[in-house]
Amino acid sequence: MQYTEKSALPLIEAAYSNMTQTEKGIAHYFLEENEPNDLSLKEMAHLLAVSEATLVRFAKKCGFKGYREFIFQYSNSLEMKKTGENIAQSSLQVLNAYQDLLTKSYSLIREEQICKVAQMISEARRVYVGGIGSSGYAAREMAYRFMRVGVGIEAFDDVDMMRMISVFRDDQDLVFGLSLSGTRQEFLEYLHVAHQRKAKTVLITSSPRECFKEFVDEVIIVPSLLHLNHGNLISPQFPLLVMIDILYAAYMRQNRSEKENLHGQTVQMVERDRVLSDAQQNSSQK
């Protein structure tokens, strides 16, 4: 699949938590994917009962240079969605929802940030990754993936363990937090304490907030499920798993031959242990 145009919708969602009430009203209008006949600045300001300056500020807050660039991307976003509007079969609904989420991931990704975090993983003495609920499943998947290429990494989904782990970190450690909502206080405390202990911190979330800058070195934004069509059909950890795969691919680009060799050795060891276990089981049955 080729991604050629970035969608405006995930950028609106990502900026939503930092908007004023007036700006949130504008955001709701566009997130509902309305298609007025005239998208000009003057007409849209009249339609939404806001000033033209407010619309321009809204566009800039979403990451665009101005209203013209925003409305161009918004129009393209609607065109990209039209091909699957009338899908009724449940299996195709799920596939369409995943496609929508992948498109949003493409729109949000910052390649220079991905490379930076991959380098942080390479330089860390130990990596710790925590998540609660469905994010905990993603945390364990991340640990499993990176462990197979030689990264010293551990995953935690228990709040008490996360608190304990954060206390004993130092400047050679890297601490990841996975949370779509980014609101649970115990989870934020885990990152805050680790940062106070001089560890590097990374948060993967769909709800970035200004306060995160105080204790998170890198905030990686993933798509929100809140406004996603058929969102109830999507596994909540999917946006996190996509980002984990992107980070893994970036990490593997660094010293690729060495890491592929480590991965091959790990696979061989796992396969050898499986063969030995099967042999022992067959022997005991005889």
N, C-alpha and C positions, 0 to 999 in steps of 0.2 A: 504493500500500500504506500502511496505517495502522499505526504502532507505538504501542501504548498501554501495554504493560507491559515493563519492563526485565528482562532475564534475569539470574539469579544466577550462571550458569556462567562467563561471561567475567570477572566480578568475582573469582571464586575463582581463576581462572587468572592474572589480573593480580597478585594478592597472593601467589601460590604461592612465588615465589623468596624472599620475606621471612618465610616461615613456619618454625616449629620442626618437628622431625621428627614430633612428635605431631600437630601441626596439618596437616602434609602427609598424614598417614594419614587424617585426617578429610576433607581435600580430595579424596583419591583416591576415597573412598567416594561423595561427592556427584558428582564428575565422571563417575563410571561410571553416573550417573543411576539409582541404586537407588530403589525405591519401597516402603519399609517401610509396614506397616499403620498404625503409630502414630508420628507425627513429633514427639510432645511432647518437651520438653527432657529429662524424666526418663528416658523410654524410649530415646531416642537416645543419651544418655550411657551407659546400660547396654549397649546394642547395640554401641557403639564402644569400650567399656571405657575411658572417660575421665570426668573429673568434669564436672558441669554448668557449673562456672565456666570450664573449658577450652573448652567448646562456645560459651559466650557470648563469650569472648575471640576465638575463631575467627571468629565472625560479625562482630564489630567490626573485626577485621583485614581482612575482606573489604569493609568500607565500610558496613556496616549498623549501625543504632542498637542492635540486640540480636538475640538468637536468634529471637524471634517474627517480626520483620521479615524476617530472612534466610529462614526456613522458608516464609513466605508467598510470597516471590519464587521460591524454589526449586520449590515446588509448581506455581506458574504456569508456570515454565520447562518443566517436564515436560509440562504440558498443551499448550503451544504446539507441542511437537515431535511429539505423537501423530498428527497428521493425516497425516504423511508417513512413518510408521514402516515400512509394508509396500511402499514403492516398490521395484520390482525393475529397471525399465528403466534402462539406463545414462545416457541423456540426462536423465531425471528425477532420477537420483541426483546428477548434477552440479548441476542447478538447485536441488535441495534443499540441497546443501552451500553453494552461494552464498547462498541465503536464510538459512541458519543463520549464516553469517559476517556478513551485513548486519544481522541482528538483534543479534549480539554487538557490532557497531560502534555501533549505536544505544545499547546499554546502557553503553558505555564513554565516549561522547563527553561532553566538558565544554564547553558553548557559550561560556562566558566565556573559557576558555583559547584556543579557536579564534579568537575575535575579537581577543584580545591578540596572538596570533602573526600574524594577518593585518595588524594594525597595525604590527608589527615589520617585516614585509616592505615595507610602504609607506614606512617611515621609513629603511630601510637604504640606504646608498649603493650597495653591491653585495651580492648574495646568492650564496652558494656552497653547493652541495648534493652530498654524497658518499655513495656506497653501494658495497658489494662484492658480486660475484656477481649474483644475481637482483635484489638491492636496487639495483644499478647501473642496471638497466633502468628501474626506477621513478624513480631520480634524473634520468635523461635525460628521461623523460616530464615530470617536474615542471618542469625547465628549459624544455622546449619550450612547455608550457602558459603559464607566466608570462612567457616572453619575448615571446609574441604580444600581450601587453597592456602592453608597455613596461617590464617589470622587467629591470634589469641583473642577469642570473643566469647562472651557469655550473655545469655538472655534471661530476663526476669519478667514475670507477670504478676507477682505478689507485691502489694504495696509495702509491707513491712520489710521484705528483702530489698526492695528498691531503695528504701530509706537507709538501710544498713550499708548497702553497697556504696551509696553516694558519699557517706561520711569518710570512707577510707580511700578516697581518690586523691591523685596529685597531678602535677603538670605533665606527666608522661602518659596520662590516660585520656581516652576519648569516650564520652558518654552520649549515647543516642536516646532520644525519646520519641516514641511513635504515638500520636494521638490525633485523630481527625478533628475532634472538637477543641482540643487544647484548653479545656476549662477546668478539669478536675484538680483541686488544690493539692492533694497529696502527690499527684504526678508532677505538677509544676515545682513542688518543693524538692523532689528528687533531682531535677535539673538545677535548681537554684543552689542547693547545698553542694553539688558536684562542682559547680562553677566557682563557688566560694573557696573550694579546696584547690582551685587553679586548674582543674581538668578542663579540657576542651569539650564544648557541648554542641550538639546538633539536634534540632527538633524538626520532625517531618509532620506536617499538619495541613489541614484545609482551612484553618481559621487563624491567620496571622494577626497578632496584636502588637501594638507599639511597645508594651511592657516587656515583651519577650527579648527585646534588644538588651535589656539590663543583665540577663543571665544566660543568653543563648548566643553562641558565636555564629552559627549559621541556621537560618530558618528556611527549610525547603518546603515550598508550597505544592500541595497535590490537589486534584479536583475535589470539589464538594459534592456530596450526594443530595444535598438539600433541594436543589432545583433541577435535578436530573430526571428526565422523563423515564418512567418505569423504574425509578430508584429503588422501589421495594423488591425488585428482582435481582439486584446486584449485591454480591457479598460485600459487607462493609469494609473488609480489609483489602479489597482489590486495588484501590488507588495506592495504598501503601506498598503492596507487593510489586506493582509496576515500577514504583520509584526504587525499591530495593534492587530490582533487576537492572535498572538503569545505572545505579551506583556500582553494582557488581561488574557490569560491562566496562565501566570507566576504570574501575580498579584493575581489571584483567588487562587493559590496554598497557598498563605500566609493567615493564619487564615481562611481557606476555609469555615468552618461552619458559621462563623459570616457573611462573604460576601454573601454566598448563602442565608442566612436569609434575608439580606438587599435586595437582588435581588428579592426574593419571595415577600417581602412586596411591592416593587415597582410595580411588575406585578399585585398584587392584587389591588393597588390603581388605576393603569391605567385601569384595567378591571372594577372596581367599577365606575369610572368616565364615562366610555363608556356606562355602563348599565343605569346610571342616565341620561346621555345625550339622549339615545334612548327613555327612558321613557318620558322625557320632550317633545321630538319631537312628540311622539305618542299622548301625551296628548293635545298638541297644535293643532294637526290635527283633533282631535275630536271636 
